Amino acid sequence: METKTSDIIAEFLEKLEIRTVFGIIGSANSYIFDSIASRGYTQIICVHHEQAAVMAMGAYFRTSGKLSAAIVTAGAGSSNAITGVVSNWADSIPGFIISGQEQSYHIKNYVNHRMYGIQGFNVTKMVADITKYAKTIIDKNTVQSELELAHLKTLDGRPGPVWLDFPFDVQAMKSTIRPWNLELPSTESSVDFFDTASYVLNCLKESKRPIIWGGHGIRLAGAKEEFRALVDAFKIPTILTWSAIDLLDEDNQYYYGRAGVSGQRHANFIVQNSDLILVLGSRLSLLQAGYDINNLSPNAKIIMVDIDPVESGKYDTRYDKYIMMDCKKFIKDIYQISQNSVTPTTFQQHEWLKYCHDIKKKYPLEEKSYNVTGASQYVNSYTFINEMCKHMHDDQIIVTDMGTALLSGHHSIKLTKNQTMFTSLGLGEMGYGLPGAIGASFAAPNRPVLCLNCDGGMMLNLQELQTIIHHNLPIKIIIFENDGYLMIKHTQKLLFNGNYTGVNQKTGVSCPDFYELGSALGFNTYGIDGNYTHLHSDILSEFFSYAGPAICVVHMNPEQEFIPKVKGVLQSDGKLVPASLEEMSPLLPYEEIKNAMPWGLNPKSECITRK
């Protein structure tokens, strides 16, 4: 039986049980839209910018673990999507970008020209380096096999997006369809893991101060529950990366926070005092490991478990062992081997566990410096997050944008077992929050979704507020209002003595009144200022319990610091050098740092000029 290409694409989505895709219609993808809509199985959510479609597609997967697609058109429809593609590529998020293209004879006749047809260009060549697979389909007889290959590629190894480009005339062509082959090959390795597991378990036994550092790869591998079981069985202090923030709940007795440049002070002390770090599914980015990898826990062995062979060479002089392996298989196998021994493996480093407990208690999430003085009209964002946690639902989904939402949110939030939190961390693009929340809401329609955002970040995809209203999505949006781009203000303070350019209303950037804007669009709108009785009033309770879309504007100091943070520090010889993770600003007195590092102080700490 011969079937139209666009119908084959729609059937492909159905065979993968993809019920929701995101996109914007144009002339060049109209056949695809029509086929999907006519068959009635897959719902197309029409957004207002193509980058939002791809971001929402990725957020759908992050929330549910189920694939989705973004359907875009030729020309600017395709080029608009690229920020979303890079975002998903950086965070290893799978999914399909399906684009319409100019007619195939234009491509054949003008393949070496800058443009072809009305607005066509070689988009698959452009995105080849930011996708697992990218192909323009000219031959109608290869459509089915190319879709099957794209499905394999997007999930193979380290996941990532794929892009298939369909010329307008090819979409209408008919070809014979055969039974689908969408089975994925087994990920089971034939390599005997016992020797590797024995090495890791022996390292853990010999270690006096081990930690586990859990990352995004655990989530991608679908190993959340297996990871929790491993932590409870091994009883080893565990920290998480920001992209793995919800793998353990705040009350887990072996969980000790998030370390890094903008991490938690107690977590950084624990990392820097450890003698063995078992990294599971993290690439140890600069924001996690610090500005100089050699300053990361210099007395510790580092064992890295990751599926990407490319990552093995990044810090090859710092790793003691790199295990290229799927995180789920590693966790399951090492757990089983440890439990199947004659005496089940346990690790009891009592002195180390006591240190971790005491340092966490001494340096809590909310520091004294967060208290607002002399500026009573403002709310401190860290204090607000702490209060906000008391009102979140047990199964809350939290999606953040960048800036204050990212830094304060990932530093101070306290998550429970059933809550989910994510953002775009590899690319870190402003504007992610709204489309991310939309994707999450469609992926989990029975769970409440909270979007943490800022006035600057809101402006990058502001149009998607209408998408939320159109579908009456019960998304709650908190907007930290700080007069523009607060993170860049701090950069300009450091580099240019506070000579601001393009960061606030006075220097060229202004934002609307989000309270009035939200009301005009149909949101229930709330406001919180520095009158701290507001934080303990019924405002947050009413905001979270409201059934429909709502916005809460939080007025914060437009100059508020993001602290604690690892910054450049002044040495006694006058040089400004990057600090190691334990030296977070505001800098602690020398004796206090010395006491917090009982197993060895970095010699550079003695050279730091402290106020």
C-alpha positions as a printed NumPy array, in Angstrom:
array([[  0.   ,   0.   ,   0.   ],
       [  1.341,   3.43 ,  -0.95 ],
       [  1.242,   6.133,   1.697],
       [  1.964,   9.866,   1.574],
       [  5.241,  10.892,   3.238],
       [  3.529,  13.249,   5.663],
       [  1.235,  10.393,   6.731],
       [  4.275,   8.176,   7.259],
       [  5.721,  10.845,   9.566],
       [  2.446,  11.011,  11.51 ],
       [  2.307,   7.212,  11.765],
       [  5.909,   7.171,  13.   ],
       [  4.896,   9.424,  15.902],
       [  1.974,   7.129,  16.67 ],
       [  4.108,   3.983,  16.622],
       [  6.362,   5.61 ,  19.232],
       [  3.244,   6.566,  21.238],
       [  4.091,  10.26 ,  21.003],
       [  0.87 ,  11.978,  22.036],
       [  2.15 ,  15.575,  22.18 ],
       [  4.409,  17.594,  19.877],
       [  5.132,  21.323,  19.679],
       [  5.446,  23.597,  16.686],
       [  4.459,  26.48 ,  14.422],
       [  2.852,  25.975,  11.033],
       [  4.184,  27.44 ,   7.814],
       [  3.729,  26.777,   4.121],
       [  6.688,  24.396,   3.963],
       [  5.47 ,  22.09 ,   6.75 ],
       [  1.728,  22.292,   6.078],
       [  1.445,  18.701,   4.79 ],
       [  3.02 ,  17.424,   8.011],
       [  0.687,  19.494,  10.18 ],
       [ -2.323,  18.322,   8.208],
       [ -1.422,  14.647,   8.437],
       [ -0.784,  14.78 ,  12.188],
       [ -3.98 ,  16.719,  12.855],
       [ -6.118,  14.554,  10.523],
       [ -5.111,  11.269,  12.144],
       [ -6.085,  12.635,  15.567],
       [ -3.634,  10.605,  17.665],
       [ -0.908,  13.189,  18.285],
       [ -1.771,  16.651,  19.573],
       [  0.151,  19.624,  18.157],
       [  0.717,  22.406,  20.689],
       [  1.144,  25.624,  18.722],
       [  3.591,  27.974,  20.423],
       [  4.671,  31.443,  19.288],
       [  8.403,  30.963,  18.644],
       [ 10.241,  27.961,  17.25 ],
       [ 12.923,  27.98 ,  19.939],
       [ 10.114,  27.637,  22.488],
       [  8.799,  24.601,  20.588],
       [ 12.15 ,  22.808,  20.841],
       [ 12.646,  23.815,  24.492],
       [  9.161,  22.542,  25.345],
       [  9.906,  19.309,  23.48 ],
       [ 12.985,  18.773,  25.642],
       [ 11.151,  19.679,  28.837],
       [  8.49 ,  17.117,  27.955],
       [ 11.181,  14.427,  27.971],
       [ 12.852,  15.755,  31.138],
       [  9.51 ,  15.516,  32.949],
       [  8.145,  12.216,  31.666],
       [ 11.045,  10.329,  30.086],
       [  8.926,  10.095,  26.922],
       [ 10.005,  11.338,  23.486],
       [  8.4  ,  14.299,  21.76 ],
       [  8.986,  16.338,  18.609],
       [  9.131,  19.918,  17.39 ],
       [  7.568,  20.629,  13.981],
       [  9.025,  23.74 ,  12.3  ],
       [  8.924,  25.251,   8.844],
       [ 11.588,  26.357,   6.34 ],
       [ 13.761,  29.463,   6.47 ],
       [ 13.463,  31.484,   9.666],
       [ 11.212,  28.807,  11.129],
       [ 14.214,  26.486,  11.12 ],
       [ 16.822,  29.061,  12.117],
       [ 14.646,  30.22 ,  15.039],
       [ 14.711,  26.682,  16.417],
       [ 18.486,  26.445,  16.745],
       [ 18.833,  27.889,  20.274],
       [ 16.461,  25.184,  21.491],
       [ 18.446,  22.518,  19.656],
       [ 21.734,  23.616,  21.252],
       [ 20.014,  23.656,  24.645],
       [ 18.919,  20.031,  24.27 ],
       [ 22.257,  19.02 ,  22.755],
       [ 24.196,  20.484,  25.686],
       [ 22.034,  18.658,  28.237],
       [ 21.834,  15.37 ,  26.279],
       [ 18.072,  15.517,  25.764],
       [ 16.668,  13.328,  22.954],
       [ 13.851,  14.281,  20.605],
       [ 12.934,  14.924,  16.99 ],
       [ 13.049,  18.218,  15.115],
       [ 11.044,  17.741,  11.914],
       [ 11.251,  20.625,   9.471],
       [  9.576,  21.523,   6.23 ],
       [ 11.86 ,  22.632,   3.397],
       [ 11.695,  24.186,  -0.06 ],
       [ 10.878,  21.837,  -2.933],
       [ 13.48 ,  19.214,  -3.745],
       [ 14.291,  20.483,  -7.244],
       [ 15.379,  23.819,  -5.725],
       [ 17.771,  21.933,  -3.458],
       [ 19.169,  19.869,  -6.343],
       [ 19.617,  22.863,  -8.647],
       [ 20.983,  25.33 ,  -6.097],
       [ 22.729,  23.099,  -3.59 ],
       [ 25.894,  25.248,  -3.535],
       [ 24.058,  28.575,  -3.322],
       [ 23.465,  30.497,  -0.13 ],
       [ 19.697,  30.242,  -0.507],
       [ 17.342,  28.148,  -2.609],
       [ 13.678,  28.5  ,  -3.455],
       [ 11.889,  31.261,  -1.577],
       [ 13.657,  31.104,   1.787],
       [ 15.424,  27.756,   1.921],
       [ 18.927,  27.074,   3.179],
       [ 20.915,  23.993,   4.125],
       [ 19.697,  23.68 ,   7.696],
       [ 20.938,  20.116,   8.231],
       [ 24.476,  21.204,   7.377],
       [ 24.102,  24.03 ,   9.904],
       [ 22.938,  21.767,  12.733],
       [ 25.191,  18.78 ,  12.004],
       [ 27.463,  19.58 ,  14.969],
       [ 24.624,  20.034,  17.48 ],
       [ 22.568,  16.929,  16.697],
       [ 23.076,  13.174,  16.869],
       [ 21.859,  12.951,  13.268],
       [ 20.683,  15.478,  10.65 ],
       [ 19.433,  14.668,   7.154],
       [ 17.42 ,  16.264,   4.34 ],
       [ 15.238,  13.532,   2.823],
       [ 15.174,  13.8  ,  -0.965],
       [ 14.332,  10.191,  -1.841],
       [ 10.73 ,   9.342,  -0.909],
       [ 11.624,   5.65 ,  -0.662],
       [ 14.011,   6.265,   2.263],
       [ 11.558,   8.123,   4.516],
       [ 10.683,   5.195,   6.739],
       [ 14.246,   3.969,   7.142],
       [ 15.46 ,   7.505,   7.921],
       [ 12.82 ,   7.911,  10.621],
       [ 13.841,   4.586,  12.132],
       [ 17.496,   5.588,  12.069],
       [ 16.696,   8.926,  13.712],
       [ 14.883,   7.077,  16.501],
       [ 17.923,   4.888,  17.079],
       [ 20.35 ,   7.803,  16.986],
       [ 18.497,  10.088,  19.386],
       [ 18.674,   7.474,  22.171],
       [ 21.954,   5.755,  21.349],
       [ 24.798,   6.213,  23.852],
       [ 24.759,   9.753,  25.178],
       [ 21.327,  10.982,  23.995],
       [ 20.662,  14.122,  21.98 ],
       [ 18.308,  15.7  ,  19.442],
       [ 18.02 ,  14.628,  15.801],
       [ 16.816,  16.725,  12.848],
       [ 15.011,  15.46 ,   9.743],
       [ 14.275,  17.947,   6.953],
       [ 11.488,  17.189,   4.442],
       [ 11.13 ,  19.173,   1.172],
       [  7.584,  20.354,   0.495],
       [  7.058,  18.19 ,  -2.591],
       [  8.519,  15.081,  -0.919],
       [  5.947,  15.427,   1.873],
       [  3.172,  14.876,  -0.701],
       [  4.845,  11.969,  -2.52 ],
       [  3.626,   8.429,  -1.952],
       [  5.724,   5.353,  -1.267],
       [  5.157,   1.812,  -0.061],
       [  5.14 ,   1.426,   3.7  ],
       [  6.357,  -1.755,   5.396],
       [  6.154,  -2.942,   9.012],
       [  8.087,  -0.618,  11.315],
       [ 11.372,  -1.591,  12.962],
       [ 11.572,   0.548,  16.082],
       [ 13.128,  -1.952,  18.473],
       [ 16.228,  -0.584,  20.159],
       [ 19.31 ,  -2.785,  20.579],
       [ 20.13 ,  -4.035,  24.044],
       [ 22.374,  -1.767,  26.124],
       [ 23.76 ,  -4.719,  28.082],
       [ 27.533,  -4.862,  27.846],
       [ 29.284,  -8.14 ,  27.133],
       [ 32.334,  -6.971,  29.077],
       [ 32.82 ,  -8.65 ,  32.455],
       [ 32.18 ,  -5.915,  35.012],
       [ 33.326,  -7.869,  38.059],
       [ 36.957,  -6.68 ,  38.016],
       [ 35.919,  -3.045,  37.591],
       [ 33.344,  -3.333,  40.374],
       [ 35.912,  -4.951,  42.643],
       [ 38.308,  -2.066,  42.001],
       [ 35.657,   0.536,  42.888],
       [ 34.479,  -1.354,  45.982],
       [ 38.056,  -1.788,  47.216],
       [ 38.688,   1.938,  46.741],
       [ 35.599,   2.705,  48.789],
       [ 36.659,   0.286,  51.529],
       [ 40.167,   1.752,  51.725],
       [ 38.929,   5.317,  51.681],
       [ 38.451,   7.197,  54.935],
       [ 36.499,  10.126,  53.442],
       [ 34.607,   9.001,  50.32 ],
       [ 31.735,  10.798,  48.628],
       [ 29.39 ,   9.984,  45.76 ],
       [ 28.714,  12.832,  43.329],
       [ 25.511,  12.15 ,  41.4  ],
       [ 24.819,  13.802,  38.055],
       [ 22.366,  14.196,  35.19 ],
       [ 23.454,  10.928,  33.583],
       [ 21.645,   9.037,  36.345],
       [ 18.377,  10.7  ,  35.371],
       [ 19.001,  10.134,  31.652],
       [ 19.655,   6.45 ,  32.328],
       [ 16.351,   6.147,  34.207],
       [ 18.19 ,   5.06 ,  37.343],
       [ 16.688,   7.371,  39.965],
       [ 15.321,   4.615,  42.196],
       [ 18.397,   2.42 ,  41.761],
       [ 20.597,   5.376,  42.759],
       [ 18.553,   6.001,  45.896],
       [ 18.864,   2.337,  46.845],
       [ 22.642,   2.463,  46.305],
       [ 23.051,   5.529,  48.534],
       [ 20.977,   3.955,  51.317],
       [ 22.932,   0.686,  51.066],
       [ 26.433,   2.172,  50.88 ],
       [ 25.801,   4.859,  53.535],
       [ 28.32 ,   7.19 ,  51.925],
       [ 27.945,  10.999,  51.998],
       [ 26.41 ,  12.013,  48.689],
       [ 26.186,  15.32 ,  46.868],
       [ 24.383,  16.182,  43.64 ],
       [ 24.927,  18.426,  40.664],
       [ 22.299,  21.079,  39.893],
       [ 21.036,  19.038,  36.954],
       [ 20.489,  16.086,  39.308],
       [ 19.046,  18.193,  42.121],
       [ 15.921,  16.078,  42.659],
       [ 17.51 ,  12.62 ,  42.797],
       [ 17.55 ,  12.714,  46.612],
       [ 15.197,  14.477,  48.954],
       [ 16.491,  17.038,  51.425],
       [ 15.853,  14.771,  54.426],
       [ 17.916,  11.825,  53.162],
       [ 20.439,  11.205,  55.937],
       [ 23.319,  10.72 ,  53.481],
       [ 22.56 ,  13.756,  51.295],
       [ 24.837,  16.747,  51.787],
       [ 23.818,  19.258,  49.153],
       [ 25.115,  20.732,  45.913],
       [ 28.741,  21.747,  45.5  ],
       [ 30.261,  24.129,  42.965],
       [ 31.159,  27.704,  42.157],
       [ 27.685,  28.875,  43.227],
       [ 27.05 ,  25.857,  45.415],
       [ 26.466,  25.466,  49.126],
       [ 29.309,  26.266,  51.481],
       [ 29.036,  23.064,  53.51 ],
       [ 28.927,  20.909,  50.359],
       [ 32.112,  22.554,  49.084],
       [ 33.894,  21.834,  52.348],
       [ 32.854,  18.176,  52.113],
       [ 34.158,  17.881,  48.541],
       [ 37.455,  19.55 ,  49.344],
       [ 38.077,  17.347,  52.382],
       [ 37.259,  14.054,  50.665],
       [ 39.87 ,  11.48 ,  49.696],
       [ 37.737,   9.643,  47.107],
       [ 35.093,  10.985,  44.729],
       [ 32.898,   8.532,  42.819],
       [ 31.316,  10.611,  40.047],
       [ 28.207,   9.077,  38.488],
       [ 26.924,  10.602,  35.256],
       [ 28.436,  14.07 ,  35.441],
       [ 30.954,  15.76 ,  33.178],
       [ 32.172,  17.941,  36.087],
       [ 31.669,  21.256,  34.341],
       [ 33.609,  24.331,  35.382],
       [ 30.711,  25.493,  37.567],
       [ 30.882,  22.201,  39.477],
       [ 34.612,  21.531,  39.678],
       [ 35.793,  25.127,  39.972],
       [ 38.034,  27.26 ,  37.796],
       [ 41.06 ,  24.967,  38.101],
       [ 40.469,  21.198,  38.08 ],
       [ 43.738,  20.677,  39.957],
       [ 42.251,  22.541,  42.926],
       [ 39.296,  20.144,  43.086],
       [ 39.836,  18.022,  46.207],
       [ 43.579,  17.772,  45.527],
       [ 44.088,  14.852,  47.931],
       [ 41.288,  12.708,  46.491],
       [ 41.115,   9.93 ,  43.946],
       [ 38.466,  10.6  ,  41.299],
       [ 36.605,   7.7  ,  39.682],
       [ 34.35 ,   8.804,  36.845],
       [ 31.421,   6.808,  35.406],
       [ 30.004,   8.223,  32.177],
       [ 28.742,   6.879,  28.862],
       [ 30.486,   9.441,  26.648],
       [ 34.029,   8.443,  25.571],
       [ 34.832,  12.049,  24.664],
       [ 34.567,  13.134,  28.304],
       [ 37.309,  10.706,  29.301],
       [ 39.972,  12.977,  27.851],
       [ 38.844,  16.245,  29.415],
       [ 40.514,  15.765,  32.787],
       [ 42.554,  12.67 ,  31.965],
       [ 45.426,  13.824,  34.164],
       [ 43.04 ,  14.244,  37.112],
       [ 40.935,  11.067,  36.867],
       [ 42.295,   7.96 ,  38.522],
       [ 39.882,   5.798,  36.569],
       [ 37.314,   6.546,  33.834],
       [ 34.597,   3.896,  33.459],
       [ 32.712,   4.289,  30.18 ],
       [ 29.387,   2.745,  31.061],
       [ 25.673,   3.398,  31.25 ],
       [ 24.93 ,   4.708,  34.757],
       [ 21.951,   2.451,  35.328],
       [ 23.933,  -0.678,  34.517],
       [ 26.853,   0.467,  36.68 ],
       [ 24.625,   1.231,  39.66 ],
       [ 22.623,  -1.993,  39.39 ],
       [ 25.677,  -4.184,  38.888],
       [ 27.851,  -2.696,  41.626],
       [ 24.923,  -2.827,  44.05 ],
       [ 24.293,  -6.484,  43.225],
       [ 27.969,  -7.46 ,  43.464],
       [ 28.331,  -5.674,  46.81 ],
       [ 25.253,  -7.409,  48.231],
       [ 26.08 , -10.864,  46.868],
       [ 29.416, -11.137,  48.619],
       [ 29.717, -13.474,  51.599],
       [ 29.505, -10.445,  53.833],
       [ 27.454,  -7.688,  52.161],
       [ 29.607,  -4.65 ,  51.564],
       [ 29.063,  -1.72 ,  53.922],
       [ 31.174,   1.351,  54.449],
       [ 31.269,   2.866,  57.929],
       [ 33.469,   5.942,  58.138],
       [ 32.021,   7.261,  61.401],
       [ 34.428,  10.169,  61.849],
       [ 33.801,  11.308,  58.277],
       [ 30.01 ,  11.074,  58.576],
       [ 30.155,  13.084,  61.802],
       [ 32.256,  15.768,  60.082],
       [ 29.76 ,  15.984,  57.212],
       [ 26.833,  16.25 ,  59.614],
       [ 28.522,  18.918,  61.738],
       [ 29.7  ,  21.065,  58.806],
       [ 26.218,  21.009,  57.264],
       [ 24.748,  22.131,  60.562],
       [ 27.337,  24.882,  60.988],
       [ 26.85 ,  26.313,  57.482],
       [ 23.115,  26.116,  56.719],
       [ 21.557,  27.146,  53.404],
       [ 20.38 ,  30.524,  54.649],
       [ 23.372,  32.624,  55.653],
       [ 23.197,  35.588,  58.019],
       [ 24.17 ,  37.913,  55.164],
       [ 20.816,  37.254,  53.476],
       [ 18.984,  39.368,  56.033],
       [ 17.875,  42.613,  54.397],
       [ 18.863,  45.748,  56.29 ],
       [ 18.284,  49.325,  55.229],
       [ 16.164,  48.258,  52.258],
       [ 12.872,  47.137,  53.74 ],
       [ 11.   ,  47.457,  50.438],
       [ 12.901,  44.482,  49.031],
       [ 12.777,  40.714,  49.496],
       [ 15.963,  38.659,  49.597],
       [ 15.604,  35.944,  46.955],
       [ 17.297,  33.252,  49.072],
       [ 15.019,  33.957,  52.027],
       [ 12.021,  33.925,  49.717],
       [ 12.945,  30.498,  48.273],
       [ 13.248,  29.139,  51.798],
       [  9.742,  30.365,  52.616],
       [  8.34 ,  29.277,  49.25 ],
       [  9.332,  25.638,  49.897],
       [  6.82 ,  25.482,  52.733],
       [  3.978,  26.093,  50.273],
       [  4.968,  23.85 ,  47.358],
       [  2.928,  20.754,  46.591],
       [  4.321,  17.318,  47.404],
       [  4.525,  16.443,  43.693],
       [  5.562,  19.918,  42.506],
       [  7.483,  20.32 ,  39.235],
       [  9.862,  23.308,  39.31 ],
       [ 11.341,  24.749,  36.108],
       [ 13.714,  27.692,  36.349],
       [ 14.988,  30.335,  34.002],
       [ 18.444,  31.878,  34.486],
       [ 19.74 ,  34.637,  36.787],
       [ 18.189,  34.891,  40.224],
       [ 15.802,  32.024,  39.493],
       [ 18.705,  29.722,  38.683],
       [ 21.159,  30.755,  41.393],
       [ 18.835,  31.31 ,  44.348],
       [ 16.582,  28.46 ,  43.295],
       [ 19.291,  25.817,  42.997],
       [ 21.107,  27.029,  46.091],
       [ 18.272,  27.324,  48.593],
       [ 15.456,  25.05 ,  47.491],
       [ 14.621,  22.04 ,  49.647],
       [ 13.001,  19.256,  47.67 ],
       [ 10.963,  16.326,  48.865],
       [ 10.969,  12.815,  47.429],
       [  8.255,  13.277,  44.786],
       [  9.239,  16.709,  43.491],
       [ 10.978,  17.332,  40.15 ],
       [ 13.249,  20.244,  39.241],
       [ 15.17 ,  21.099,  36.069],
       [ 16.365,  23.847,  33.77 ],
       [ 18.782,  24.301,  30.871],
       [ 22.216,  24.086,  32.464],
       [ 24.567,  23.291,  29.585],
       [ 23.653,  26.297,  27.452],
       [ 22.019,  28.326,  30.225],
       [ 19.948,  30.458,  27.898],
       [ 17.663,  33.185,  29.186],
       [ 14.095,  32.499,  28.107],
       [ 14.045,  28.789,  28.944],
       [ 11.651,  29.026,  31.872],
       [  8.308,  29.609,  30.154],
       [  8.585,  27.019,  27.34 ],
       [ 10.169,  24.594,  29.805],
       [  7.167,  24.952,  32.102],
       [  4.78 ,  24.482,  29.154],
       [  6.505,  21.259,  28.112],
       [  6.394,  20.002,  31.705],
       [  2.701,  20.835,  32.074],
       [  1.74 ,  18.848,  28.973],
       [  3.99 ,  15.956,  30.017],
       [  2.429,  15.746,  33.489],
       [ -1.047,  17.32 ,  33.303],
       [ -2.   ,  16.073,  36.769],
       [  1.006,  17.607,  38.513],
       [  1.393,  21.278,  39.531],
       [  4.086,  23.196,  37.64 ],
       [  6.023,  26.165,  39.05 ],
       [  8.192,  28.401,  36.87 ],
       [ 10.871,  30.427,  38.666],
       [ 11.726,  33.374,  36.444],
       [ 13.182,  36.898,  36.431],
       [ 12.218,  40.15 ,  34.755],
       [ 15.097,  39.883,  32.259],
       [ 14.529,  36.225,  31.424],
       [ 10.784,  36.73 ,  30.975],
       [ 11.4  ,  39.055,  28.034],
       [ 13.169,  36.403,  25.934],
       [ 10.05 ,  34.258,  25.44 ],
       [  7.349,  36.556,  26.787],
       [  5.005,  35.564,  23.963],
       [  4.547,  32.119,  25.508],
       [  2.431,  33.632,  28.277],
       [ -0.339,  33.551,  25.685],
       [  0.259,  29.841,  25.075],
       [ -0.286,  29.24 ,  28.79 ],
       [ -3.509,  31.283,  28.744],
       [ -4.759,  29.696,  25.504],
       [ -4.53 ,  26.197,  26.998],
       [ -5.455,  27.368,  30.516],
       [ -2.402,  25.605,  31.899],
       [ -2.313,  25.762,  35.723],
       [  1.285,  27.008,  35.683],
       [  2.413,  29.248,  38.541],
       [  5.091,  31.812,  37.6  ],
       [  7.238,  33.603,  40.168],
       [  9.051,  36.615,  38.692],
       [ 11.989,  38.085,  40.591],
       [ 11.942,  41.759,  39.661],
       [ 15.405,  43.338,  40.001],
       [ 15.5  ,  45.988,  37.268],
       [ 17.13 ,  44.089,  34.432],
       [ 20.163,  41.816,  34.361],
       [ 21.46 ,  41.366,  37.898],
       [ 24.193,  38.823,  37.093],
       [ 25.72 ,  41.167,  34.49 ],
       [ 25.573,  44.064,  36.943],
       [ 27.867,  42.064,  39.208],
       [ 30.205,  41.358,  36.282],
       [ 30.366,  45.056,  35.402],
       [ 30.974,  45.949,  39.033],
       [ 33.955,  43.614,  39.122],
       [ 35.45 ,  44.54 ,  35.737],
       [ 34.447,  48.163,  35.205],
       [ 34.055,  49.638,  38.7  ],
       [ 30.289,  49.604,  38.434],
       [ 30.1  ,  51.419,  35.109],
       [ 26.828,  49.875,  33.941],
       [ 25.873,  49.484,  30.293],
       [ 22.651,  47.937,  29.022],
       [ 21.65 ,  46.217,  32.252],
       [ 18.84 ,  48.294,  33.772],
       [ 16.307,  50.979,  32.972],
       [ 18.804,  53.786,  33.47 ],
       [ 21.314,  52.255,  31.015],
       [ 18.943,  51.142,  28.267],
       [ 16.965,  48.047,  29.359],
       [ 13.476,  48.25 ,  30.798],
       [ 10.838,  45.632,  31.569],
       [  7.065,  45.973,  31.748],
       [  4.966,  45.964,  34.878],
       [  4.448,  42.216,  35.091],
       [  1.636,  42.605,  37.587],
       [ -0.375,  44.684,  35.119],
       [  0.727,  42.607,  32.124],
       [ -0.268,  39.363,  33.79 ],
       [ -3.669,  40.732,  34.724],
       [ -4.256,  41.988,  31.176],
       [ -3.504,  38.535,  29.72 ],
       [ -5.777,  36.724,  32.15 ],
       [ -3.435,  35.523,  34.912],
       [ -4.332,  35.774,  38.571],
       [ -1.628,  38.166,  39.738],
       [  0.037,  38.595,  43.126],
       [  2.831,  40.8  ,  44.47 ],
       [  5.288,  40.471,  47.349],
       [  7.554,  43.267,  48.539],
       [  9.912,  43.673,  51.479],
       [  7.249,  43.836,  54.116],
       [  8.235,  40.45 ,  55.518],
       [  4.824,  39.865,  57.06 ],
       [  3.747,  39.241,  53.466],
       [  5.936,  36.149,  53.322],
       [  4.094,  34.678,  56.282],
       [  0.66 ,  35.798,  55.201],
       [ -1.802,  34.011,  53.002],
       [ -0.338,  35.332,  49.728],
       [  1.874,  32.341,  48.889],
       [ -0.734,  29.904,  50.133],
       [ -3.376,  31.506,  47.915],
       [ -0.976,  31.679,  44.976],
       [ -0.114,  27.973,  45.121],
       [ -3.679,  26.826,  45.754],
       [ -5.236,  28.803,  42.877],
       [ -6.446,  26.365,  40.213],
       [ -5.51 ,  28.337,  37.084],
       [ -2.471,  30.196,  35.681],
       [ -1.021,  32.727,  38.115],
       [  1.882,  35.158,  38.39 ],
       [  3.572,  36.341,  41.592],
       [  5.938,  39.312,  41.286],
       [  8.672,  39.424,  43.946],
       [ 10.368,  42.805,  44.377],
       [ 14.033,  42.281,  45.266],
       [ 17.007,  44.556,  45.672],
       [ 18.287,  45.443,  42.164],
       [ 21.85 ,  45.192,  43.539],
       [ 21.487,  42.033,  45.649],
       [ 24.573,  39.827,  45.796],
       [ 24.529,  36.16 ,  44.805],
       [ 26.377,  34.57 ,  47.701],
       [ 28.096,  32.459,  48.706],
       [ 30.097,  32.181,  45.492],
       [ 33.608,  31.218,  44.47 ],
       [ 35.179,  34.344,  43.006],
       [ 38.61 ,  35.643,  42.156],
       [ 40.517,  36.472,  45.347],
       [ 43.3  ,  38.927,  46.034],
       [ 46.572,  37.378,  47.179],
       [ 49.091,  39.084,  49.419],
       [ 51.313,  39.752,  46.376],
       [ 48.52 ,  41.746,  44.72 ],
       [ 47.523,  39.114,  42.146],
       [ 43.885,  38.219,  41.54 ],
       [ 43.589,  34.422,  41.255],
       [ 40.655,  31.998,  41.012],
       [ 39.773,  30.584,  44.407],
       [ 39.275,  26.901,  45.144],
       [ 35.836,  25.648,  46.16 ],
       [ 36.317,  26.011,  49.907],
       [ 37.123,  29.723,  49.595],
       [ 33.653,  31.068,  48.898],
       [ 32.865,  34.762,  49.169],
       [ 32.149,  36.344,  51.55 ],
       [ 35.513,  34.934,  52.633],
       [ 35.655,  33.363,  56.065],
       [ 38.429,  34.243,  58.538],
       [ 41.612,  32.218,  58.128],
       [ 41.214,  30.32 ,  61.396],
       [ 37.659,  29.349,  60.478],
       [ 38.782,  28.004,  57.09 ],
       [ 41.594,  26.121,  58.796],
       [ 39.166,  24.493,  61.23 ],
       [ 36.824,  23.542,  58.394],
       [ 39.683,  21.813,  56.531],
       [ 41.058,  19.453,  59.217],
       [ 42.642,  17.045,  56.71 ],
       [ 44.764,  19.639,  54.997],
       [ 44.531,  23.306,  54.075],
       [ 45.317,  24.481,  50.566],
       [ 48.596,  26.489,  50.826],
       [ 46.976,  29.171,  48.65 ],
       [ 44.557,  29.931,  51.486],
       [ 47.448,  31.344,  53.511],
       [ 48.16 ,  33.878,  50.761],
       [ 44.63 ,  35.287,  50.456],
       [ 44.011,  38.842,  51.622],
       [ 40.94 ,  38.759,  53.875],
       [ 38.897,  41.673,  55.132]])
